[in-house]
């Protein structure tokens, strides 16, 4: 979802953003390719930068550069071989963000984040899809593309419009209220260019039932849908919280959001890290998860028994008995109660099987990577260092050993057996691989590792 708000259209854009003024971009080498645009600002001096990237999916490209005349401003260009180019003037700090927003099929953004890929209009991306590793694409309902040809009005007077200059451009100035006149002036200049995109293919805006006045809501309604107060929502907006979608319109000086966009925002909040935590802690006064509630309730009973039901401890509540040493003894007793109950907090049997599966999966992947570099029969590792663990799996195994050494001992034995059965890996090689992984990513001391793995070392057959 794009949160970049452009300041002006470049005069040579094919797709004007409605309401924005037009600024002369003749000092930019737009027709010389993306590398030429990048070169305008890249390594040209302090506070200047430029970059271009190809969009391999559609054969287009995108580029941005600091303006050479005013380094507080920058230009962003998105080019498509069929649909032409967008040229926008922005604050220089926003150019790289828009450059990233264009990394995909997005060609245009309108109406507070609605985007177009050359065929279809989609709502602002807000709900994350972990399978695609991208935001879900949700089509705007019955969307219609509004072109420059659709918007040109015979009553518009180009003589009442102007083309701005970067040197005198004020980013905080009010937008022109006679924008149809500016569009008419742009259209006249546009048609003078060689190979200009026809006006009926120059996209200006999007129309959809989602964007009609009846479907727009204000900040109070948006906050209510999101389960927060209006003041909290305003605080989010003032801080530039990227989770809050851009408004689709401004009516009477007030931001307005499409209800469909607001509902997507609510769904994204529900699916967020904090939203999932809140859903799973519903009803608990401390907002704890169900598992944490079980732990709290268990130790509340244990601590009550330790602190009150045991006379030898309860007497320490007497003021004359209350000193640093006695408090330390009580604290130690409570801490012991937690440490001795680890196996009731962590499902060790299931964790052991999970660790075993993760280790064997990492072994399989590392052997796939070495490929042909196996033993002579091609069915196992030629060397123990071909058996590798990812840092996350190594750290988990290390934690398992530190907290549940006996259970981990049995799990490692199962790993040795399975590795030998599957890849004919010698038990000693498996141990060497595990010990090496823990030395890199674990927290056991060297002495602890040596002591522990010595207990696991296989012994040669003796007569």
N, C-alpha and C positions, 0 to 999 in steps of 0.2 A: 504494500500500500504506500503510494507516494505521498509525502508530506511537504514536498517542495512547492513553494508558491512563486511562480515566475513574475518578473517585473514588467517585461515588455516583449513584444514580438520583434524579431528581426525583419527588416523590410523584405528580404528575399525568402521568407518562409513560405511554404506551400499550405500550411495549416494554421491560420491565425487563432490564437486563444481569444475568445470573446471578451470584450471589455478592456483589454490591454492596449496601450498606445503602441505605435510602430516607431522603431528606432533605426536609423541608418546603419547598415552593417557592411557598407562597401569597403571598409578597411580590412575585412576578413577574407581570406582566400577560399571561399566556400566551394568554388568550382575546381579547385586544384587537389581535392582529396583530403582524407582525414589526417594524413601525416603533416600536411601543410598547416592545418588548423592547430594541431598539437604544437608545431614548431613556433607558432606565434608567442606562446607563453612559456614553453618548457625551457628551463635553464636560461631565461632571459634576464634574470635579475631578482633581487629580493622581493618576496611577495607575489611572484608570478609562477604559474604552472600550466601545463597542458598535457593532454593525454588522448589517445584514441584506441578503440578496440573494434574488432570485427564482430558482427553478429552472424555467426556461421549458419544459423538455422534458416535465415531468410536472405542471406547474401548481402546484407546491408552493413552499416557501421554506425558508430557513435563517437563523438569527440567533444572535448571541452577545452577552453583556454581562458586564462585571465585576459581581460581587455587591456590592450597595450597603452591605451590613453588614460584609463581610470582603473587602477588596480583593485579598487573595492568592488568592481563589477566583473562579471564573467559571462561567457557565451557557451551554450550547450547546443549541439547539433545532432539530430537523429536522422539518418538517411536510409531510405528503402528503395531498391531498384525499380519497383513498380509504383509505390505510393508517394514518392518524392521525399521532401525533407521538412523537418521542423527546425526552426532557428529561434532560440529564446535567449533573452537577456535576464540574468539573475544576479543576486548578490554572489560575490566570488566564492564565499564559503559554501554555497548550495550547489555549485556545479558538479562536484564529485558525487554528491548524493543522487542527483538526477541521473548522472551517468550510470550509477549502479541500478537505479530504478528501470532504466532502459535495457538492462542486461536480460534479454528474453524476447518475447513476442510483442511486448508493449511498444506501440508506436506513438500513441497519443494519450494524454490524461486530460479529462475534463470533469466538470461538476464535482470537484472535491475528491478525485481519485478514481472515478469511472475511467476505464481504459479500453482502448480499441487495438485490435491486432491486424487490421486491414479487412476483416470480415465481420467480426462480432464485437459487441460491447459487453463488458463485464463490470460487475460492481467492484469497489475497492477490496483487494485481498486482505482478509482479516483472520479467517479461520485456518489454522495450520494443518496441513495434511502430512503426517510423518512418513507415509509410504512414498509420496512424490517428493518429499522434502521441499515443499513449496506451499504457498497459500492456495486453498481451494478456488477453482474458477467457478464463479456463480454468475450466470448470464443475467444481464439487465432485462427485465421483462418487456417484450414488445418494443425493443429499442429501435429508433430510427436515426440514421446519420443525417445531420443537417450540414449541408455544404454551403460554400460561399455563394454559389448560384441561387440557392434557396433564400439566402438572407439579403442579397442585394436589393435595395429598394430604389425605385425610380425617383423617389423624392429626396434621396440622399444627395448631398452637395459636397463633392471632394474639395471644393475651394474653401470650405469651412474647417478642413482638417489640416494636419501638419505631420511631417516626419521629424521625429526628435533626433538630437545629436547626443552621443555619449558624453561629450565634454560638458554639456549643460543639463544632463539628465538628473532629475531628482527622484530617487526611489521612493520617497515618502509623499510625493505629490499625489493629489487626488486623480483618480482615473477619469478619462474623458467621458462626459455625459452624452456626447453626440457620437457614440461609437459607429453607428451606421455610416456617418460621413467619413470616418477614418477607414472603414472597410472599403468604401467606394474608392478612396484614394489608393489604398493598397491594391485593389483589383486592377485599377488603371495601370499602375506601375508594374504589377505582376504580368500583365498581358504583353508588356513591352519586351519581356525577357525571351531570349531564344529557347525554344523547347519548353516553354512554360506548361505546367500541369493545367489542364482545363479546369475552369472554375467549378464545374459540377463534380470534380474529383478532389477539390480542396476542402478538407473537412474542418468545420468550424466548431460544431457542438453536437450534443446528443440529446435526443428527446425520448422520454419514456414515461409511462404511467407512474413509475416509481418517483418521478421528479416533479409531478404536478403539485400544486399548492395544497391539495387535500391530503397528500401523502407526506408533507413536510411537518416536522415537529421541532420545538424549541429546546433550549437547554434544560428547563425543568422536566419536560417529558422524557428527554434522553436520560437524565439522571435517575428518574423514577424507574425506567426500564432497566437500568444498570444496577439498581439496588443501592445507590449512593445519594447523598444530598446534592442539591444544586451548587452549594458552595464548594463541595469537594470536587465536583466536575469542573467548576470554574478554576479551581486551583490547579487541577491537572492541565487544563488548557493553557493557563498562564505560564506554567513551568515547561510547556512544550512536550508534555507526555505523549510519546509516539503511539500509545495504545488508543488514544482518542482519535477517531476519524476526522478528517477535515469536513467542515460543513459543505453541503451541496449548494447552498444559496445563502444570500444575505437579504433579508426582507425587513425594511424599516430600521436598518442598522443592527438587526439581531441575526445571529447565526441560526440557520435552519438545516436540519438533517433529514434525509430520506428515511422513512420508517424501516425500509428494507435494510439500509446500511446500519441503522441503529440496532436492529435485531441481530444482524451479523456480529456487531460489536458485543452485544450481550452474550452471544454464544461463544465468542472468542474469550471473553472474561471467564465464563464458566469452565472452559477447557484449559485455561491457563494454569500455571503451577499453583498460584494462590487460590484460584477457583476450585481446583480439584481438592486442595487441602480443606477449604471451607466446606465443600460438599460432604467430605468424609468426616468432618468434625461437627456436623450439624447436631445441635442439642447438647453438646458438652459445654459446660460453663467456662472451661479453660481452653476451648478450641483445640483440643487434642484429638489425634487420630484414634480410631478404635483400639489399635494395638497399644498406643501410648496410654490410653485410659486403663486398659487391663494392667499394665505395669504400674501405673500410679496407684490404682486401687489395691493391688497386691501389696505394695510396699507401705501403703498407708496403714494396712492392717498389721504388717510386720513391725513397723516403727512404733505403732501404738502399743503393741505387746511389749516391745523392748523398753520403751520409755515409761510405761505406766504399770504394766502387769507384773514386771519383775521388781520386787522390793529393793534389790541391791542397786538398781538404777534409779528407781523412783525417789529414793532418799537423797539423790543428788540434786533434786529440785529444791531442797532446803537451802536457804541462802548461805548458811555457813559452810555448806558442802560444795557450793558452786564456785569453782576456780578453774584456771586454765587446764590443769592436769585432768580434772574430772570431766570437763567438757570434751577434751581430746579423747578420753577413754570411751565416752558415749559416741562420739563421732566415728571412732574406729569400729565400734560395734555395729553402727548403722551401715558403714561402708562395707564391712564384712558381709552383712546380710545381702547387700546388692551383689557383691562379687561372687558369693557362694550360690547365687540364684541365676547366674548367667544362662545355665542350660534351660531354665524355665522362661527366659526372655527370647533366646535364640533357638529355633528348631534345629538342633545340631544334626539329627539324623538326616533330615532333608537337605540341610546345608552341605553336609559331607557329600551326598550324591551330586549336588549341584556343582560343587568345586571339582569333583572328579570329572564330570561331563565337560566342564569348561577347560580343564587342563588337557584332556584328550582331544577336544576340539582344536585347541591351539597347536597341539602337537601335529594333528592331521594337516592343518593349514601350513605350518612351517615345512612339513615334508612335501606338500604339494609345491611349495615355492622352490625347493631345491631340485625337484623334478628328477632328472636322470642321475643326479649325484647321490646315488644310493649304494647299497652294498652290491656285491658282485651278482647276486641273484635278482636284484632289482625289486626286492620286496621289503626293504627296511632301511633305517638310517645307517649310513657308513660311519658316522661319528656322532657322539652324544650331543655335540653343539648344534646339530641339525634339529634338535628338539627344543623349541623356544616357547616362551610364554609372553603374552602381552602384559604390559605393566599392571593393568587392572586385575587380571587373573593372578599375577604373582603377588600383588598386595593383598588380595583376598585370601590366598593360601597362607601367606605369612601371618595375617590376622587370625586365621583359623588355628594355626599352630600355636600362636601366643596365648590364645584364649582357651582352646580346647585341645591340648597336645595329645591326649590319649585318643580322642576321636579322629584327629588328623592323622595319627599314626596308622590307624586302620584304613583310612581313605587313601593314604599314599601307597600302602600295600596293594590296594585294589588297582590303583593307577599303574603300578609296576606290572601287575599280572595282566591287565588289559593291554598295556603297551607291548608286552612280550607276545601275547596272543595275536595281536593285530599286525605288528610290524617286526616281530622277532627281536625287539630291542632288549638287550641284556638289562637286568635289574640295576646293575651298577651304573649303566649309562643313563637310565631314567633318573636315578638319584643325583647324578652329576648335573643333569640338566636342571632339575628342580633347585638344587643348592645354588647353582650359578644364577638362576633367575631371582632367587630370594636375596642373594648378595647384592644384586643390582637395585632391586625395588622394594625389598623388605625392611623391617625395623628390628628384626632379631639381631642381637650382637653377634660378632664372629664366634665368640665362645659358645653362645647359645646354639648357633647353627651347628657347630662342630659336635657339640654334645648330643644334640637331637639326632642328627643324621648318622652319627656313629651307631646309634641304636637301631637304625634301619639298614645298615650295611649288610649285604648278604655274605655268608661265610662259605668258603670253598669246602667241598666235600672232604672229609677226613676219614681215614681207615680206623 
